[in-house]
Amino acid sequence: MAETNNILPLMLDLSGRKIVIFGGGSVGERKAELFSGCADTLVASLEFSQRLQELEASGQVRLVRLDLLEASDSELRELISGAFIVIPATSNFELNQKITAIARESDILINQVDALGSVVIPSVIKRGDLVIGISTLGHSPAVSKYTRKQIEGLITPEYSNMIRLQDELRSYLKHHVAEQRQRKAILWKILESKFVWSGFSESYETAAERAYNIISGCLENSSR
């Protein structure tokens, strides 16, 4: 079991990575939905939920129909071969432990649903390019869910537009403001401007116009 004080949150590029999930029920479905948009996701089970079948039909996951209780160790190793993360998510504790042991033989990262594995998958909030992960390291899923609901009420869809705007303004300022400290101060002024934030409710263009007006004012003041 991983030591909790050695766990560090990271953002990983999973493009082309193989994720293998064992179990076609609600837990496997939830894990598959999370990974299907960013990795090569494979789900192994004898039966699959309706949602998993829909994901297969749309090409988002691959389903391997296999009686995991009767599967040999060599069959499980073949499924796991080349995986970046393995997720034993069956309803059978002993089977999950067996899959975990086989994955560990190859030093493959493991997300365990009934214990703290080498990978902890957080509750995720996405607002465009803003990604927030929330975890209690398995100690309280209820607190994790509660925290997510609290944050979702604060992180509105406008955050995605602000990220887009800030990225645009950073490029603009690099060509018009030589000093990095001044660029940072201007970006913070825009970020803290309620007038810019409220502009998003009308359109991105409205907020952008207000932001550029702030930049113009800052540049005029600095040239005096």
ZIBELUR-V589862 format. One line per field, one symbol per residue. phi: phi as a letter, one per 30 degrees, with the letter a starting at -180 (. if undefined). psi: psi as a letter, one per 30 degrees, with the letter a starting at -180 (. if undefined). A space follows every 10 residues. Layout:
phi->???
psi->???
//
This chain:
phi->.ddddcdbdb ccdceidccc cckccddedd dddddddbad cbbcadbbde ddddddddid bcccdadddc dddddddddd eidcbcbdbd dcdddddddd ddddechddb ccdcadcdbc cddccbbidc bbcbachida eddddddddd dddcddeddd ddddddddde ddddcbbddd dddddddddd dcddddeddd ddaddddddd dddddedddd dddd
psi->kkkefgkkkl jkjgkfkkkk kjkgaeeeee eeeefffglj kkkklelkle eeeeeeeggf lkkjjkjfff kleeeeeeef kgkekkjjhl gjeeeeeeee eeefeghkkk jkfgljafkk jlkkkkibgj kkkkkghffi eeeeeeeeee effeilffee eeeeeeeeee eeefffjeke eeeeeeeeee egjfeeefff feleeeeeee eeeeeeeeee eff.
//
